[in-house]
Amino acid sequence: MLKPRKRCLLLQPPSGLYRRDDRCQSKVNDQTVQIIFPPIYLATLAAVLEDTGVECRIFDGSLSGLDWKSLEATFETFQPDMLVIGTTMATFEQDARAVEIAKRICGDVLTVARGEIFMTEDEACLSRMPDLDVVIRGESELPVRDLGRGMPPEEIRGVTYRNGDRVFRTANRPLPEDLDRFPYPARHLLDNARYLSPESRKPLTVIQTSRGCEARCIFCPAWTFSGRHVRMRSPENILGEIRECLDRYGIDEFYFNADTFTYDKDWTIRLCKAILDAGLKIRWGCNSRVDTIDSERLEWMKKAGCWVVGFGIETGSEESLQLMGKHTTLEQARRAVRMCKEADMRVHTFFVIGFPWETREHVNQTIAFACELDPDFFDFNLATPLPGTPLWNMVQRENLWAGSEGSYAKASVRTKSLSADELTQLRRRALWRLYLRPRYIWRTLRNAGPLPKKLNYLRAALSRVRGLLVG
């Protein structure tokens, strides 16, 4: 047994504005709705460590003013003996700089990283980052707790670690079934006033309501990280976190994060009824699948304060829906969007183009379907292979890499008939076509409400147009 850790710095390095929640690893500026979400996954880890007596700080490099120089100053003043970094495939090489700084300033600090990339690339990443001591494979709360208590890595399941010049893997760790066991995120360590809704400019936070996904979409790493078995927090436990946000932090706007929030109809309605019975006045959004939504769920969600629902529509091609493992239909998508509009709910749709088999016709079908659905918000992402997914294996097998670093907005792979540059241009053309519809512009401004909100929408629109013109 090693000495328990005294101070831990939990870090999102200042290596660019990225979503780092494992399922989505996009640049914030690549998305239509550009939100900087608070790093709730780090705040949860901090709460777990605080319960063991470790003093914690969170450094979120996605916030303006928090750069590499200020990170060095934080290491010098706080002198942590443990560092936990959240990383992604796209930022890993840049994030290595933070580990080097930690070792240079704090000497024998234990450096730990977590992220979806380590599900398959753990040993390779440790080999490429010599100052990194431990990486966590999968959900991080229990391994981080054990490291904070001073357990040696070789006794902790679910980690890969360095011992001298060699790298070792321990056995996989079963996923925790009871999510209610974890403390609420340590939001007192976050600058909550800086995480704002782009619509209202009010503080917004994230509540993780469940983990795991039964779906088998070939591009999504959710199941590799959190398994296929859906584990849900109890409505009572979630209600307690909502109350804490309201009473302690004055936050009443939420994103209920889950791989599929509406997965279980009974659970969804019970949570909504609990919010109503408690008399909580909140405003929130969530995601869903087009085959896990109906008018009854939407009715209760609307009553409980839900105003927007996101759907991964993905494509306008029935063929692509099946080949990508989505296993939904275009008619289900039409029905889901129609029901949301009838319930006076806003709709945010997500599309993905550039799968190996796709042709220009497939892409045009997707653009046409997006126009037909006429959502309130929409995103077009380029198919981005992530380690451990079937799409990654397919691209490797068929040698479809484009040879340049890409993103959700700039293609890193080609299809069998479209180049990476063609895909990038098709995505930009799709967004212009949807943005410039007069009916869409008029409806967006009409639904924005009072003048301050209209101005927020206009500012967001100008930022998006600048991004498309420069890109």
N, C-alpha and C positions, 0 to 999 in steps of 0.2 A: 504494500500500500504506500503510495506517495503522499506528500503533504497536500491537504485540501487547498484549493486555490482561494486567494483572498480578493482579487480584483479581476474582473473580466470586461474587456471592451468588445461589444458586439457591433459588427461593422458591415455597412454597404459602402464599398470603396467609391471614391469619386472618379469612376471610370466610365462615366456616361449615364444618361437617363435611360434605364432599362426596367422593365418589369422583371422581378426576380422570384416569382412565386411558383417556379418549377413547371407548371402547366403552360404558362405563357412567358416567353423570354424575349419579348419584342422591345425595340426602342420606343419610348413614350412618344417621340415626335413622329413615328411612323403611323400612329393611330389617329383616327378621326376625332375621337374624344380623348383629349390629352390630359390624363389625370396622373398626378404623382400621389400614389397611395402610400400611407404609412407602412413601414416594414413590420407588420404585425407578427410575422414569423420570428423576427428577432426579439420583439417585445415579449412574446410567449417564452422563448428560451431564457430571456432575462428574468422573467417571473419564476421560472423553474429554478434557476441558479440562486435567486434571492431567497427562495425557500430553504436552500441549503446553507445560507449564511454568506454567500459571495456578493461583494459589492459590485454593481454593474453600471455601465454607461453604454448608451447607444450613439453611434456616429453614423448619420445617414448622409452619405456623399451625394445623394440625388438633390439635396436642398442647395439653393444658391448660397454662395459664401463659404461652403464647406468643401475646401479643395485639399490638394495634397499637402500644402504648407500647414493648413490648420489641422490636418490629421497628424502630422509630425508633432505639432505643439500639444495635441491631446495625448499622444504617447509619452511625451516628456513630462507632462504635469500629472497624469493619472498613473503612469507606470504599471500597467496591467501585467499580471503573471499568466493570463490566459487571453487569447484572442479568438473570436469566432467570426468567420467571414461568410456571407452569403454570396455565392457566385453563380455564373451561368456559362454555357458554352461560349457565348459571344464575348464575354468579358474576362474569361479566366486568365488570359495572358497579361492583361493590364492589371488585374487584381493581384497578381503575383508581386507587384511593387509594394503593396501594403504589407505583405508578409516579410519582405526584405527590410522595410522600414522598422517593423516591429522588432525583428531580431537585432538590428543595428542599435536601436535605442534602448530596448528592454532586455537585452541579453538572453536569458534562458526562458523567455516567455513561451508557453505552450501554444502553438499555432494550429488552429482547427478550421476546416472549411466544410460547408455543407452545400448541397445543390444537386439537381437531377443528373448533372453530368457524371457524378461519381457512381451512379448505378452500374455503369459499364466501363468508364474511363478512369477509375480510381487509381490503379497502379501506374498508368501512363502519366496521369496528372502529378502524382507524387514524384515521379522520376523527373518531370520537367520543372518542378518547383522545389528546389533543394531546401528552402527554408520552411517548407510546410511539413508539420509533424504528423497530423492526423486528418483524414477525411471521413465523413459520415455517409454511409450508404442508406438512403431512405430517410424516414422521419427522424427528427433530431433530438426531441426533448429528452428521452431517456439516456442516450449516449452522452449528451452534453451534461446532464445531471451527474452521471457517473464520473466524467472527466473532472467536473468541478469539485467532486468529493475527494478526488485524488486517486481514483482507481487507475491502475496502469492499463494502457490501451489493450494489451494482450488478454485482459480479463473482461473486456467489454465487447459484447456482440454487436455486429453491424458497423464495424469500423475497419479501415485500412490504415496502417501506420508504418512509420519508418523506425528502424532500429539499426543504427549505424548506416551502412551502405545498402542495406537490404530493406525490402518492402514486404509486409505481411498482411494477410487478410484474416480477420476473425470470422466465425460463423455468422450467417444472416440472423437478424433480430426479428422476431415476430412483431407485427404491427400492433400497437396498443388498441384494444377493443373499446375500452371505456374512456372516451374523450372528456367526460366530465371530471376526470381525476386531475386534469391540469389546471393550474391557476389561471385567472384572467390575465391577459397581456399587461405587461408593466408600462402602461401608457404614461405614467408619471415620468418616464425616462424619454418620452417623445415631445417634440415641440408641436403639440397637436394643432395649434393655431395656424401652422404653415401648410397643412394638408387640406386643401380647399376643393369643394365642388366647383367645377368649371362653370356650372350653370348658375348657382346661387351665390358663390364665393363665400359660403359658410364652411366651417370645419366639417370634414367628413372622415369617418373611420371605417375600418373593415372588421367584420365579425366572421370568423371561420365557423360555419355551421355544421359541416360534415367533411369526411375525407373518403376517397376511394371512388372508383368509377367502373361500372360493369361494361361500358362500351368498348369497342375494339377498333377505334379509328386509327388508321395506320400512321398518322402524323403526330399523334398526341402522346406525350410521355406520362400522362396522369396515372395510368395504371401501373407503369413501371416503378413509380415512386411511392404511391399510396395504395397499391393493390386494386383488385377488382371487387372486393367486398366493400360495400358502402357502410361506413360507420358514422352514425349521427349523434350529435350532442342532444341531450334532452331539451325540450322546449323550456323547462324550468331553469336549466343552467344558462341557456342563451338569454332568457329574460333577465337573469341576474346581471349579466354583462351589459345588457342594454341599460338597465337601471344605473349601473355604475358610470357608464358613459354620460348619461343625462345628469346625474346628481353630482358627480365628482369633477367632470370635465366640461359639462355644458354642451355636449355633442348630441345632436338629434338627427343627423343625416348619416346613413349607413349604406355600405355595400355588403350584402350577405353573401359571402364567398363560399362556393362549393363547386364540385365538379358538375353536379346537377342539383340545384337547390330544390326543385320540384319532384325529385326522384320518388318520394313516398308521399302519396296523396294524403293519407291520414295524418302523418307527421306535419306536413305543410299546413294543413288546416288547424291542427292543434296549436302550432306555434302562433298562427295568426289570431286564433281565439284568445290565447294567453296574452298577447299584446293588447288586444281590445279589452279583455276583462280587467287588465291592470290599469287601463286608462292612459296608456303611454302614447303621447303625441309625437310620432317619429315619421321620417320620410326615408324610403329605402328603395334600392334596386337589387336585382338578382339575375342569375342566369337560369336557363331551362333547356330542355330538348323539346323539339316539336312533337314528340310522341309521349311527353310526360306533362301535358298541360290540358286543361279543360275549363269550361266556364265556371264550374263550382270552385276550383282552386283559385281562379282569377278573381272571382267575386270576394272571397275571403282575403286574398292578398291586397286587393284594392282597399277594402275596409280598414286593413291593418296598416296602411300607409305606403304600400308599394306603388311606385309611379312608372317604373321602367323595367322591362324584361329583355334580357339578351338571349338570342338564339344562334347557335352555330348552324346556319343554313348550309354553308360550305360551297354549294354548287347548284347550277340550274340544269344539270344533266343527271337523269336517272341512272345512266351507266356509271358515271363517276361516283354517285352516292354509294353504289354497291361495291365498286372496286376499292374505295377508300375505307370500307368497313363501317360506314355511318349507319347503314341499315334503317334509314328513314325514307320517306317518299316526298316528292314535290307537292303532292296533294296534302300531306300532313303539314308541310311548311305553310302552304296557303291557308289552311284551316287555323293553325296556331296564330299566325299574324292577324287573320281576320278576327278571331276571338279577342285578342288583345285590344284591337281597335274598338270593337264593340263594347269592351269593358272600360273604355277611356284610359287605356294604358299606352305609354310610349313603347316603341319597339326598336331594339338595337340588333341589327343582323350582322353576322360575320360570314365572309366568304373567303375561300382559299382557291387560288388558281396556280397551275404549274405542276400538276402531278405528272409522273413519267409518261402516262399514256395520252395526255391531253393534247388536243389539236386546237387550232384557232377557232374551230366550230364549237368545241366544248367551252372555251372562254367566252365566246359571244353568247352562248346559251346562258351562261351564268350572269353576264351583264344584263341581258334581256329579262331574266327572272328577277334580278334585283330591282329593276325598274317596275316590273309588274307588282311585286310585293309592296313597293313604295314605303319603305320603313322610315322612321323618324331619324335614326342614326344608322350608320353602316360603316363597315370596314372591309377592305379587300386586302388580304395578306397573300404573300407568295409562299408557296409550299417550301418549308424550311426543314430539312432533315435534322432531327435531334438524336443523339446517340441512344441506342437501345430500342428505337422504334422500328417497325417494319419498313417505314419509308426510308430510313437511314440505310437499312440493309439492301433495299431495292436499288437505291441510288449507287451504293458501292458496287453491287453486283453488275449493274448495267453501265457503270462508268459514265454517269451523267453529271459529274461535277463540272462547273463552268470555269474553275481555275481562279476564281477571285472571291474575296470575302463578301458575303452578302448579308441580307437582313430580311425582315418581313416585307420590306419595300423595295429591295434590290435583290434580284434573283441570284442565288449562289449555285443553282443547278439549272439544267436545261431539260426539256422534255425530248421525246424521240423525234419531234417534228418542229419544235420552237426553240430558238436560242434563248439564253439568259437575258440578253438585251431586249429581245422581242417581248418576253414576259414582263420585264420591268416597264416597258412602254405601254403594254396592254393594261397593266394595272393602273397606270397614271391616266390612261384614256377612260377607263371605267369610272374612276373617281370624278373626273371632269364631267362625264356624261350625267352622273347622278347629281352632282352639285349644281349644275347649271340649269336644271329643270325649273322653269318659272313657278310651277305649282308647288314644288318642294320649297323654294325660297320663301314664297308667300306663307305657306303653312307653318314653316319653322318660326318665322317672325311673329305670326299670329299666336302660336301656341306658347311663345316664350313668356308671355305675361307682361308684367310691368316694365317700364322703361329700363331700370337697372339690369334686369335679366336680358332684355333685348340687346343691350350694349355688350353684355357678356358673350352672347351668341355671336354678335358681329365681330368682336375681338377674336373669338375662336375661329370664325370663318376666315378672317384676314390672315391669321397665322397659318391656317391650313392651305390657303391659296399661295402664300409665299413659299411654303414647303414644296408644293407641287411645281411651282415655277422654277425654283432653284434646283429641285431634284430632277 
